[in-house]
Structure formats: C-alpha cells, structure tokens
Amino acid sequence: MRALIMEQNDTGLAEPQIKDIAESDLPEGDVLVRVEYSTLNYKDGLCLSPKGGGLVRNYPHVPGIDFAGTVEASESADFKPGDKVVLTGWRVGEVRWGGYAEKARVKSDWLVPLPDGLSTRQAMAVGTAGFTAMLAVMALEDHGLSPEKGPVLVTGASGGVGSVATAILAHLGYEVAAVTGRPEGADYLKSLGATQIVARDDISETVKRPLESETWAGCIDAVGGSMLARVLGQMKYGGTVAAIGLAGGADLPASVIPFLLRGVNLLGIDSVMQPKENRLRCWKRIATDLPMEKLEEMVQPATLEELPALGAAILKGGVKGRVVVEV
C-alpha cells in the first residue's frame, strides 16, 4: 500500500517519502480501515517537519491525525467490514501511525461510525478542526449561550477551526464577529456568515484596564496569549470563552477581574481525548448543524505528494480553510 512515511536521515532529521509499505508494518489494533480521505491540521504540519514538532516519538512514522474510510477487517463486535468510520484524536498520527496511508489499523474504541448524511470526504472536510469547532459551540451552548444574548467573537477566523466555527454559528442564527489578520480574507469570512470583521491589530494588544465595554456574549478563541487576555475584559456579564488554540502564544497575561466582577467563564476545549459519548453527540450535531455548502467553499483538495509543502505552509499561517487529502 502507498503511504507518506517520515524516515530519519543520517543527520537525525526526518524526511517525508511516498513509498510502498506492507500491511504487516501497521501497528496493532482490532480494526483495519481502508483509508479514503485524510486532512491537514496544524499538528500534521508539526509531524511533517524535520524534528516532528515534538509530537513524533519514533521513526519511521506515518502522520495524519484524522482519517475516514471503510472497515476492511474487524475483530470488534462494534464494527463489521463495509462500515463507514471516522477517526480524530487519540494521538493517532502523533505517537501512533495515522491516516496518510491507504490502510490504518487502530483500536475500535477510537472509531466513530460515520453519521448518516455525511460522506467520508465531507467528514475529512470537517476533520479535527471542524470537530473542535463544534465541541466549542456545544460548550458555549451548554453554558447558556443563545443567539439573542448578543454577538459571538471568533478569533483566528481564517484558519480551519475558525472558518468552521464561523459557518456553524452563522447557520445557527448567531451574529458572528470574525477576527483576522488578513484583510484580503474579509469577503471569504463574510461568505461563511460573518457579519462583522475585526482587524487582528485592533484586539491583539493588552490594555491596562481589566474591564472594557461589554461587547461579546461568547467567544471561540484560537489565538490565546494577549488577545485572549484582551477578549476576557470585553465579555458581557456571564459570557463564555471557549479556548481551542494558542496560535498567539501559551501565556495568558490576564486579570482575574473579569471572572470575579462579570462572572466570565473560560472553558478549555480538548478534542484529542474526548469521551466516546460526547464524540457521538458532536458528530451528530455536525451532520445536522454544519452547512455543507459552506464547508465545500473552504475545501482545498490535495494529494499525499503535496502534503510536505502544505505542512510547511500551515505552520506559517499560509493555509486557508480545510485541506482534504484523497489518500
């Protein structure tokens, strides 16, 4: 079978190669999946880099933290040959071989049945980015967010998670304010449903005041750092921020005042180790509440051969929307 495999050279750095591997080379697991589509996330860019981004433990390694396909063989009572399945997370593609190969062998507990109405290609247009976006929307709703509460801010809106979050929120009737550092991307974000474009420079700098005017009822934040600190001070009373990324840094130079005086909530969203029950709930919501025509507008098709260059580009913020890889 064909695979994109990372192998170390004489200097200890990893290089990507497209080569044939044997099915017996695959790791242990109780379900064998014929992979149809995978995708490209920021983590994949790290795994495709010469040092593995601190994620890859052993070489040779097959990256690809997401995949969707058809069960070819199963020792699990939960799946049978012919079932359509999707996998995100569980550190597949990081510490275990992932989806950048024509077959993958994994534990059945890591797989989710593909929801009715979704194709394997659409599932990978969603991928970890869309899965994370929907988890964030669900968390905000679970903490009382509804469209009549006011506008929702999405930071890093041109990226994979931000793009899908913008489309979902707009589809659900929310007023969406999209933050971007790319002025040329304003029309793209408006096409996804954003009603307001916020320039990154207008919200990225910290201010001395711990509280500013109450502006946002909710926020999905992919940036972290000083931008997240600034947003916390702009939240409405009882507003909630779902933190899903750290593109702007892992530090949080914030005050506790927004939490104490406005009852602001800060929720961490993890997509990797989510319990299966919540995964099933999330994928069901994706199938019903993510506008697929908007999703298609975000898609950039790719092949295994194109992934090394795309991996380098995504680390530099040079990939817009979602990359779908036909394996």
URWO-V370280 format. One record per residue. N is the residue number from 1. SS is DSSP state (~ for helix, > for strand, _ for the rest). Layout:
# URWO-V370280
n:N ss:SS
n:N ss:SS
This chain:
# URWO-V370280
n:1 ss:_
n:2 ss:>
n:3 ss:>
n:4 ss:>
n:5 ss:>
n:6 ss:>
n:7 ss:>
n:8 ss:>
n:9 ss:_
n:10 ss:_
n:11 ss:_
n:12 ss:_
n:13 ss:_
n:14 ss:>
n:15 ss:>
n:16 ss:>
n:17 ss:>
n:18 ss:>
n:19 ss:>
n:20 ss:>
n:21 ss:_
n:22 ss:_
n:23 ss:~
n:24 ss:~
n:25 ss:~
n:26 ss:_
n:27 ss:_
n:28 ss:_
n:29 ss:_
n:30 ss:_
n:31 ss:>
n:32 ss:>
n:33 ss:>
n:34 ss:>
n:35 ss:>
n:36 ss:>
n:37 ss:>
n:38 ss:>
n:39 ss:>
n:40 ss:>
n:41 ss:_
n:42 ss:~
n:43 ss:~
n:44 ss:~
n:45 ss:~
n:46 ss:~
n:47 ss:~
n:48 ss:_
n:49 ss:_
n:50 ss:_
n:51 ss:_
n:52 ss:~
n:53 ss:~
n:54 ss:~
n:55 ss:_
n:56 ss:_
n:57 ss:_
n:58 ss:_
n:59 ss:_
n:60 ss:_
n:61 ss:>
n:62 ss:_
n:63 ss:_
n:64 ss:_
n:65 ss:_
n:66 ss:>
n:67 ss:>
n:68 ss:>
n:69 ss:>
n:70 ss:>
n:71 ss:>
n:72 ss:>
n:73 ss:>
n:74 ss:>
n:75 ss:_
n:76 ss:_
n:77 ss:_
n:78 ss:_
n:79 ss:_
n:80 ss:_
n:81 ss:_
n:82 ss:_
n:83 ss:_
n:84 ss:>
n:85 ss:>
n:86 ss:>
n:87 ss:>
n:88 ss:>
n:89 ss:_
n:90 ss:_
n:91 ss:_
n:92 ss:>
n:93 ss:_
n:94 ss:_
n:95 ss:_
n:96 ss:>
n:97 ss:_
n:98 ss:_
n:99 ss:_
n:100 ss:_
n:101 ss:>
n:102 ss:_
n:103 ss:>
n:104 ss:>
n:105 ss:>
n:106 ss:>
n:107 ss:_
n:108 ss:~
n:109 ss:~
n:110 ss:~
n:111 ss:_
n:112 ss:>
n:113 ss:>
n:114 ss:_
n:115 ss:_
n:116 ss:_
n:117 ss:_
n:118 ss:_
n:119 ss:_
n:120 ss:~
n:121 ss:~
n:122 ss:~
n:123 ss:~
n:124 ss:~
n:125 ss:~
n:126 ss:~
n:127 ss:~
n:128 ss:~
n:129 ss:~
n:130 ss:~
n:131 ss:~
n:132 ss:~
n:133 ss:~
n:134 ss:~
n:135 ss:~
n:136 ss:~
n:137 ss:~
n:138 ss:~
n:139 ss:~
n:140 ss:~
n:141 ss:~
n:142 ss:~
n:143 ss:_
n:144 ss:_
n:145 ss:_
n:146 ss:_
n:147 ss:~
n:148 ss:~
n:149 ss:~
n:150 ss:_
n:151 ss:_
n:152 ss:>
n:153 ss:>
n:154 ss:>
n:155 ss:_
n:156 ss:_
n:157 ss:_
n:158 ss:_
n:159 ss:_
n:160 ss:~
n:161 ss:~
n:162 ss:~
n:163 ss:~
n:164 ss:~
n:165 ss:~
n:166 ss:~
n:167 ss:~
n:168 ss:~
n:169 ss:~
n:170 ss:~
n:171 ss:~
n:172 ss:_
n:173 ss:_
n:174 ss:_
n:175 ss:_
n:176 ss:>
n:177 ss:>
n:178 ss:>
n:179 ss:>
n:180 ss:>
n:181 ss:_
n:182 ss:_
n:183 ss:~
n:184 ss:~
n:185 ss:~
n:186 ss:~
n:187 ss:~
n:188 ss:~
n:189 ss:~
n:190 ss:~
n:191 ss:~
n:192 ss:_
n:193 ss:_
n:194 ss:_
n:195 ss:_
n:196 ss:>
n:197 ss:>
n:198 ss:>
n:199 ss:>
n:200 ss:~
n:201 ss:~
n:202 ss:~
n:203 ss:_
n:204 ss:_
n:205 ss:_
n:206 ss:_
n:207 ss:_
n:208 ss:_
n:209 ss:_
n:210 ss:_
n:211 ss:_
n:212 ss:_
n:213 ss:_
n:214 ss:_
n:215 ss:_
n:216 ss:>
n:217 ss:>
n:218 ss:>
n:219 ss:>
n:220 ss:>
n:221 ss:>
n:222 ss:_
n:223 ss:_
n:224 ss:_
n:225 ss:~
n:226 ss:~
n:227 ss:~
n:228 ss:~
n:229 ss:~
n:230 ss:~
n:231 ss:~
n:232 ss:~
n:233 ss:_
n:234 ss:_
n:235 ss:>
n:236 ss:>
n:237 ss:>
n:238 ss:>
n:239 ss:>
n:240 ss:>
n:241 ss:>
n:242 ss:>
n:243 ss:>
n:244 ss:_
n:245 ss:_
n:246 ss:_
n:247 ss:_
n:248 ss:_
n:249 ss:_
n:250 ss:_
n:251 ss:_
n:252 ss:_
n:253 ss:_
n:254 ss:_
n:255 ss:_
n:256 ss:_
n:257 ss:~
n:258 ss:~
n:259 ss:~
n:260 ss:~
n:261 ss:~
n:262 ss:_
n:263 ss:_
n:264 ss:_
n:265 ss:>
n:266 ss:>
n:267 ss:>
n:268 ss:>
n:269 ss:_
n:270 ss:_
n:271 ss:_
n:272 ss:_
n:273 ss:_
n:274 ss:_
n:275 ss:_
n:276 ss:~
n:277 ss:~
n:278 ss:~
n:279 ss:~
n:280 ss:~
n:281 ss:~
n:282 ss:~
n:283 ss:~
n:284 ss:~
n:285 ss:~
n:286 ss:~
n:287 ss:~
n:288 ss:~
n:289 ss:~
n:290 ss:_
n:291 ss:_
n:292 ss:~
n:293 ss:~
n:294 ss:~
n:295 ss:~
n:296 ss:~
n:297 ss:~
n:298 ss:~
n:299 ss:>
n:300 ss:>
n:301 ss:>
n:302 ss:>
n:303 ss:_
n:304 ss:~
n:305 ss:~
n:306 ss:~
n:307 ss:~
n:308 ss:~
n:309 ss:~
n:310 ss:~
n:311 ss:~
n:312 ss:~
n:313 ss:~
n:314 ss:~
n:315 ss:~
n:316 ss:_
n:317 ss:_
n:318 ss:_
n:319 ss:_
n:320 ss:_
n:321 ss:_
n:322 ss:>
n:323 ss:>
n:324 ss:>
n:325 ss:>
n:326 ss:>
n:327 ss:_
